[in-house]
Amino acid sequence: MVFCYLFDLDGTLTKNTDEEFITRYFGLIAKYVGDPLQMEKIKKAIFSSLEALNTKTDGRNNFDFFMGKFTKEMGYGSQERWADFFMKFYKTTYDELKEFVIPRGKMIEVLEKLKEHGHKIVLATNPIFPSIAIEKRIFWIGLNPEIFDYITSMENSYNVKPSEKYYRYILEKVDCPPDRSFMIGNDSILDGGCVKAGIQFIDVASVDKIIDDMKN
């Protein structure tokens, strides 16, 4: 029987927590921007726009919604101008994060074995980053994005964790029922939100459950 395993990224496939990643992330954006005053405005606009994703109700994907809100918060420049600003960052300065990312080897090995056994594998990271940023981090932990049957990103998502809609949309995309799906993560609230969609939550610290499933 084929099962579907959803893996979180930060704190699950890496040893870096969300908090550690965000701290380094904003440090690099500050370096990219150069101007402390402008950086403060950009940081506030980013947080405000990310927060708005939690309550969005329109049909735009997360990327378009975020960029629209961010542009409004900045008060100048076009949405295209700011999208280009972020894309240039992800193609350049963002790469300095590579040396900070620490793969969680045991979980990556579990993921690879599950894939070998024919199960569906999803990278269910909170979709608050564009695909270019997520795919780079996949390569940094020694994996190829092609190993995943689906990868959530800003561009292909319409909700964020812990929304039930976020998880149900994934199951729809990979055509897997919730009673044969598992979410492996380190956050009982964001990742644990999967239970609202009928998906079983497994804490990353409890890999024994995953290994047992592989043997059955």
N, C-alpha and C positions, 0 to 999 in steps of 0.2 A: 504494500500500500504506500502511495506517495503522500508525504506530509509537506507542509510548507513551514519553513523556519525564517522568521524575521529577525534580523540582527540590527541592534543599534550600533552606532559608530564610536563616538567619544565615550570612554569609560567602559566599553564593551569589547570592541575589536582593537581598541587602543587602551593604554594604561593611563592616558591623560583624561582628567575630568573635564566636564563642560566649562567649569569655572576657570581652570587653568588655560584651556584653549582660548576662551573669550579674552582673558587678560593679554595673552600673547597677540591675539588677533588685533585688538585695538592698539596695541603698541606698534604693530607694523603699519596700520592705517595712519597713525600719527606720523610715523617716519615717512610714509608715502605723501601725506599732505604737506608736511613741513611747517605749516603755520599753526601755532598753538590755539589761537583764537578761532580760526576756521575749524580746527579739529574739534573743539568743544561744541560748536554748533552742529557739526556733522555727527558727532557721537550722540547728542541729544536727539537728532532727527532719526538716527538708526534705531535707538531704543524705542522711541515713540512709534515708529513704523512697524517694528517687530511686535510690539505690544498690541497694535491694532489688528494684527493677523489673528489674534485669539478670538476676536469677535466679528470678523468679516463675514458678510452675508451675500455679497454679490458673486457673480459668476467668473470673475477674473482669476487667473492662477495667482499663486503667491508672489511670483516675481513681478508681474504687472501691477498687482495691488500694492506691493511694497514700494516699487519705484514711483507710483503715483502719489502715495502718501509721503514718501521721502522728499520728492520734488516740492510738494506743497509745504512741508515743514521747513525746507531750506529757504523758500521764498524767492528764489531766482533760478534761472536756467531751465532748460526743457527736460522732460523725462528722458529723452534720448541722450542728452548731454550727461546726465548723472549716471545713466546705465553704462555709458562709455567710460566714465570715471571709475566705476567699480570693476568693469571688465579688464581695464588696463592694470588695475591693482592686482587682480587674480592672475594675470599673465606675467607679472613682474615681482613686486615686493612680497607678495603672498608666499612665494616659493621658499622664503626664509623660514617658514614654519616647519619645513621638512625635518630639520635637525632636532626639532622639539618633539615630534610625534614618536611615541614609543609603542610598537605593536604588542598586543597581548597574544603571544605566540600560541598558547594552549587553545584559546578560543578560535584563532585562525585555523589551527589544525583540525578542530572539531568541524568548523564550517566546511573545510575542504573534504573531509571524510563524508559529511552529510551529502555533499554534492556528488561525490563518487557513488553513493548509494542511490542516486537518482531522485533525491528530494529537491523540492523547489527552494531556492535561496533568495531572500530579499534583503537589501540593505534599507532598513526602515529608520533612517536617521531623520531627526526633526527637520522638515524641509524649509529651513530658514536661510539656506545658502544655495546659490545657483549650481548647476551641474558641473561647471568647470572646476569649482572649488572642491566639490565632493569627490569627483573622479581623481583629482590630484592626490587627495588624501588616501584614496583606495590604493593607488600605486605606491604611495609612501609606506604603507604597511605590508608591501610585498604581494599584493593581489592585483589581478587584472579585472577591470569592471565587467568583463564578459562572463565572469563566473556567476554573476548575479542574474536572476531571472527578471528582476525589477529593482530599480534604484530610485528612491524618492528624492526629489529636488524641488526647488522653488518653481521651476518651469512646468513640472508635471503634477503639482499638488495644489489643492484648493482649500486645504485646512492644515492645521498643525497639531502636534501632540498637545494634550491627550485626547483630542476630539475623536469620538466614535466614528465620525464620518471619514476621518483620515485613515483609520484602520480598515473600514469596510471598503473603501475605494481600492486599497491595496489588494484585498482578497478578490475583488471583482477583476482587477487587472491580471492577476496570476491564476484566476479561475480555481480557487481552492476554498473549500468550506471551512468555517471557523473551528469546527470540532476536530479538524486535522491540521490546525495551525498553532504555532508557538512563537511567542515574542521573547527574545533573549535580550535583556538590557540591564542597566544598573540603576535606573530611576523608577522607584515604585509608583510615582505619580504620572510622569510623562510616558514611560514605557508600560507601566501597569495599567494605563488607560485602555489598553487593548482588551481587557476583560469585558468592557462594555460592548464590544463587538463579538464576544464569545470566544476570543482567542486566549489561550492559556499563557500566563506570564511566568517566565523563568528568570530568576535573578542570575546575573552573570557569575556570581560566586558559587552557584550550585550547578556546576557542569556535570555532576554525576547523573542527573536526570537525562541530559542530552546523550551522554555516552550509553546509558541503558537503552534509550530509544534506538540507537544505532545498532545494538545487538539483537533487537527483536525483529 
